[in-house]
Amino acid sequence: MDRRTSLRTLAAATVSLVALPSWANAWTANNIAASPAFLSVGQQEILASITDTIIPEGNSIGALSVGVDKFVQRLLENCYETNVQENVKKQLAALDAAAVSAGQTTFVTADQTSRMNLLLKFAASQVTEEKDFFDLMKAETIRGFNTSKEVMMGHLKYKMVPGHYYGCVDITS
């Protein structure tokens, strides 16, 4: 091993570690530049309306209040193949078009019962893409809701470590 190279590397690492806190000061989710969105703004609104229709906010928390729409969008963007992503985009447009043809302005502005009826038509559809889209949205919305921190800790009383560890306990034999 070359001692000079090691010293240069160590010096560079030390300088970068000293400079990091001043460089990364006051980072928040809002001021970090986000990557380009997988869905357009209109498609994101439709997706949010779908999650709100599946788990609406009532006496308790709903899907939108725990951020399930953002979870589903991230999940689709990072974990699903291109053909599934394209089907989701296509079916979001089809759902909005179905709302317009049913007499509503858009799916987003439709009332809860109209949105539910449109989603139930997709669930009962004979077209495989529409049924797959509904099944995917329903499953991922429920998963995102059930695994959110608010639901796990507040409603399901989930504990990170099951039980409690008592270190020094007398054992009777």
N, C-alpha and C positions, 0 to 999 in steps of 0.2 A: 504494500500500500504506500502511495506517495504522500508524505507528510504535508507538503505544501498544498496539494489539492484538498486534503482533508481539512486543513486550517481555513482555506478559502471557503469551502462549503459550510463549515461551522460558523464562520463570520457572516456569510450571507444569510444563513438561517437565523442567526441572532438579530441581525438588522431587520429582517422581515418580521420577526416576532415582536420586536419593539415598535415597529411602524404599524402593525395590524390594528391595535386598539384605536388609534387616532383615525385610521382609514375607515374602519367599520363602525364608527361611532353613530349611534342613533339609527340603526337599521330598523325598519318596520316593513310589514308586508306591503304597505301602500307605496313606499318610495323605492322598492326594489323593482327594477324593470322586469315585467313578466314576459314570458315567451309568447309568440303569436298564438292566439286562441285557436283551438281545434274547431270550435263552432262559432258562427257569427253571433252578433248580439241578439238578433231576432231568434235564432235557434236556441240560444241560451235562455231566453225568456220563455220559449215554448217548453223547454226541458224543465225549467223551474215550475211552470204551471202544471206539468205532468206530475212532478213529485209532490206538489201541493195538493193535487187532486187525489193521488193515491193515499197520502197520509196528511189530511188537512189539520190545521190547528183548530182545536176546540177548547175544551176545558183544560187540556194538557198541551204540551209542546207538539209542534208539527214538523214536517220534513224541512220546510224552509227555515225554521228558526234554528235548526241544528246544522244547516248547510249541506243537506243531502244533495241538492242540485249541483253544487260545486264538486262534491265527492263523485257523483255519477259522471260528470263531465271529465274530471281527471282520470277516472277509471277507464272510461271509453277511450280517451286520448292515449293513455300509456299502456293499457293492458289488453286491448282487443285488437284483432287483426283488421287490416284495411277494408276487407269486404264487409265486416260487421259495422265499421265506422261509416262506410258509404251507405249501408242500409239504414242506419240511424238517421243520417242526414236526409235521405230520401223520404223516410217515413215521417220525420218532423215536418217536412214540407207538405206531405200528403195529409197529415193530421190538420195542419193549418188550412189547407185547401178544403178539406171536408167540413171544417167549422164555417168557412165562408159560404160554402154551398148550402149549408144547413140554415143559413139566415143570420148567423152571427157575423160580427165584423172580423174577428180573428179568434184563434183558440185562446190566446192570452186574455182577451177582454170578455170571453164568454163566462157565464156564471158556472158555479160548481156542478150543478146537475147536468148542464149541457156538456161540460167537459167530461163528466163521468160517462154519459151516454156515448159520446164519441169514442172514448177509450174502450168501453165495453163492446162497441162494434168492431174495433180492432182485435179485441180478445176473441171474439166469436167468428172472425173472418176466415174464409176458406183459403185466402192468399197466405202462403207460408211466410213471406217477408213481413206482412203486417202482424201476424200472430207471434212470430219470433221477436219482433220489435216490442210488442206489448209485454210478452213474457220477460224479456230482458229488462225493460224499464221497471216492471213490478218487482222482480227479484232483486235488482240492484238498489232500488229505492228502499225496500224493506231491509236489506243488508246494511246499507249506509245508515239508516235510522237506528237499527238495533245495535250497531257497533259504534255509535257516536258517544262521546264522553258524557254528554248530558244524560243520555238514556242509560248507559252502563252504570255510571256512578250514582245518578240521582234517583232513577226509577227501579233499576234491577239490583241495586246495592252491591255491585261487583267490587270485589277486593282483589288487588293485584296479586297478593300472596294469600292463598287460601289458608285460613286458620291463623293462629298466632303462635309464635315460637316462645316458649318459656325455657330459658337457658339452664338455670340451676334449679332443678327440681329433685326433691328427695324421692327416691323410689323405695317402696316397701316390698320386701321379698317374702 
